[in-house]
Amino acid sequence: MLFPEGVAIDGISGEVTPSTDRYTKKLSELSGLFHDAAAFDKVVAEGGDPIAYEVVDYRKQECDICFGTTIMMPGQVGGEYFMTRGHFHERKDCGEGYYTQSGEGLLLLESREGEVRTVEMKPGICAFIPPEWAHRSINTGSEKLVFVWFCATDAGHDYGTIRERGMRKLVVERDGRPAIIDNPNFA
């Protein structure tokens, strides 16, 4: 039997207490996602393979909802901002919510039909991600980007589709500001 429980979420550090899982993605684990492969190799080699992001979960297998935080580090590869892998949900009827706690970024979304949208990520904004939309978070700021996510426990993650073909758009720095451009490598 499950019992109610209070879970503390630190909006600055991204810590979840209690948590049930945690994983870290180093930049090297995002190989193939950035447009400029040579710049990627250089940042990984010269930068000591920095952490790109961390995910902290709170999940009970006996329950249909889970939540947690994603803590994204600032950085760039060849002018392209640090980002998450991006995914669709395996369960086609599952959406997700992202509530930004601190930092600034963009949520890049792409429908299976090819429509592209963005949602600004800043404190106080909760992004609604409908079912069947791929989503990738991008830290466009100079500080950590911390957001809380909520979804169905069994939503599943399809990372392969994005890894194979990429997303139609890239978020890069132009004149000190984020710019959304076409991805020349989109397959």
N, C-alpha and C positions, 0 to 999 in steps of 0.2 A: 504494500500500500504506500502510495506517495503522500507526503505531508507538505503543507505550505512551508515556504522558506524564504527568508529575506536574502537577497544577493546584493552585495555592495559593488558598484562600478565606479572606479575613479576616472573622471572625465579628462584628466590631464595625462596620467600614466597609462590608462587603459587597463589597469589591473581589475580582475573580477575575483571577488572573494565571497564564497568559495567558488573554485573553478573545477571543471572535470577533465580538461585537456588543454594543451598548449602546443603550438608548433611555430617554428621560425622558418622563414624563407630567406636564404641568402641570395644575393644578386646572381651568383653563378647558376642557381636553380631556375632562373628566368631566361636562360639561354634560348635564343631564337625568337623572343618576343619583341625585342627592340629592333628598330629599323636599321641602325648603323652597327653591324656586327663587329667591325674593327674597333669602334669606340667602346662597345660593350667589353670586348676582350681586354682593352687597355684599362678600363675602370676596375674590372675584376682583378687584374694582375697588379696594378699599381695602388689600388685602394684597399687591398687586403680582403677582398670579397666581403663587402659590407652587408649587413642585414638590410633587406628591402622592407620586410614587414613581418609582424607577428600576429597570430590569431590566438585568442583565449576563449575557450568554450565553457558554457554551462548547459549541460544536456542530461536528461534523464531518459533512458531508453523506453521506459514505461509510459512516456508522455509524448504528445504529438507536436509540441513546440520546443524550440531551443533558441538560445541567444548567446551572444558573446561580444567580444570587441575585436576590431582589427586596428593595429597600431602600425602606421606607415611612416617610414623614415623619409626625410627630404633627400633629394638627390636627382641627378640627371645623367643620362647616357647619350652623348652626342646631341644635346639639346632637348632630348625627350625625357619627360619627368618619370621618376620611379612610379611603378604601377603594380597592381595585383595581376595574377594570371588572367583573370576574366573567365566567366563560365556561364553556361545555361544550366537550368535545373533538369535533372533526369526525369523527375515527375513533371509532366507538362502542365499540370494545373496549379503549380506552386509559384507564388510570388515571394517577395522578400521586402523587408524594410531596413533602411540604413538611417540612423539618427546620429548626426555629427555632434561630437562633444567638444573637440578642440582642433585647431589647425584649419587649413583650407585646402580645397581640392575640387576635382570634378569627378562626377560619376558618368562614365561613358556607357551608353546603352545602345544595343543594336537588336532589332527584331529579326526573326528568322527570314522575314520577307525583305530585309535590307534597309529598313528605316532606321535612321540614327538620331538619337537625342542625347542631351546632356542635362544633368541636374547639378547645380552648384552645391558643393559640400562646405558648409561653414556652421559654426555653433548655432543650434536651434533649428536647423533644417532637417526634416525627416523626409527622405526620398522613398517614394513608393516605386517598387520594381514589379511590374506586372509579370504574369507567367509568360514564358516563351520569349523573353528579352534577355540576351546576353548582357552581362554587366561587369565592368572593370572600374576599380577605383584608382584615382591618380592624385598623388600629392603634389600640388602646384605651389606649395608654400615653402618657407624656409625653416619651419618647425615640424614636429611630428603631427600627423593627421590621425585623430582618434575618433572612431565611430562605433556605435553599437548596432549590431545586426540582429534581426529576428526572422526566423523561417520555420517551416515544418521540419521536424526531426528527420523524416524520411524523404526530404526533397531531393537529395542526391546532387552530385556535381558532375557536369559534363565539361571537363577542361579540354578534352581532345579536339572538339570542333574549333575552338579558338586557336589552339596550338597549331593545328593543321593549316588553317587558312588565314589566321590573323583577324583583325577587325578592320572595317572600312576606313576608319579615321585614326589619326595619331594626335596626341596632345603634346605640343612642343613649346619651348620658350622662344618668343619673337619680340624683340625690343623690350625685354624685361617683363613680358606678360605672357600668359598662356594663350596659345593659338591652336585651333583645331584645323588640321590639314588632311588631305587625302593620303591614304597609305599606299605608296607606290608598290609595295610588296603584296598587296591584298590579292589572294588567289580566288 
